[in-house]
Amino acid sequence: MTRVTGWDKLALALIIIGALNWGLIGFFRFDLVAAIFGGQLTAISRIVYALVGLCGLWGITLLFRGRKEVAAH
């Protein structure tokens, strides 16, 4: 069984926020992050976008965590 850390939960939450934001952009042409933080080019919006991107990369590790344990059995 794979242990889920606090960082994993935070990363997953940001991945979900990013996915919902992209869904809003795709369906309604509405960028919620930009609307909340004052535009796409504001520093805080760019930080949020960067964090979501980094969490997306972290999420890739979640896909492969259990494989080492399964292969060992």
C-alpha positions in Angstrom: 0.0 0.0 0.0 1.3 3.4 -0.9 1.4 6.1 1.7 -0.1 9.5 0.8 1.7 12.5 2.3 0.4 16.0 3.0 2.4 17.2 0.0 0.6 14.7 -2.2 -2.8 16.0 -0.9 -1.8 19.6 -1.5 -0.5 18.7 -5.0 -3.7 16.9 -5.8 -5.8 19.8 -4.7 -3.8 22.2 -6.9 -4.0 19.8 -9.8 -7.8 19.7 -9.4 -8.0 23.5 -9.2 -5.9 23.7 -12.4 -8.1 21.1 -14.2 -11.3 23.0 -13.2 -9.8 26.3 -14.4 -8.9 24.7 -17.7 -12.4 23.4 -18.0 -13.8 26.8 -17.4 -11.5 28.3 -20.0 -12.5 25.5 -22.5 -16.2 25.7 -22.0 -16.9 29.3 -21.1 -13.7 31.3 -22.0 -13.5 32.2 -18.3 -10.1 32.1 -16.5 -11.1 31.9 -12.8 -7.5 32.4 -11.5 -7.1 35.5 -13.6 -10.5 36.8 -12.5 -9.6 36.3 -8.8 -6.1 37.7 -8.9 -6.5 40.6 -11.3 -5.4 39.2 -14.7 -3.2 36.6 -16.2 0.0 38.7 -16.0 -0.2 39.6 -12.4 2.6 38.2 -10.2 0.2 36.2 -8.0 -1.6 34.7 -11.0 1.7 33.6 -12.5 2.7 32.1 -9.2 -0.6 30.1 -9.0 -0.1 28.9 -12.6 3.5 27.9 -11.9 2.5 26.0 -8.7 -0.3 24.2 -10.6 2.3 23.2 -13.2 4.8 22.0 -10.7 2.0 20.0 -8.9 1.1 18.5 -12.3 4.7 17.2 -12.6 4.5 15.9 -9.1 1.2 14.1 -10.0 3.1 12.0 -12.5 5.0 10.4 -9.6 1.7 9.4 -8.1 1.0 7.2 -11.1 4.2 5.1 -10.5 4.5 4.8 -6.8 2.8 1.5 -6.2 4.7 -0.3 -9.1 7.9 -0.9 -7.1 6.0 -2.6 -4.3 4.0 -4.7 -6.8 7.1 -5.8 -8.7 8.8 -6.8 -5.4 6.1 -9.4 -4.7 
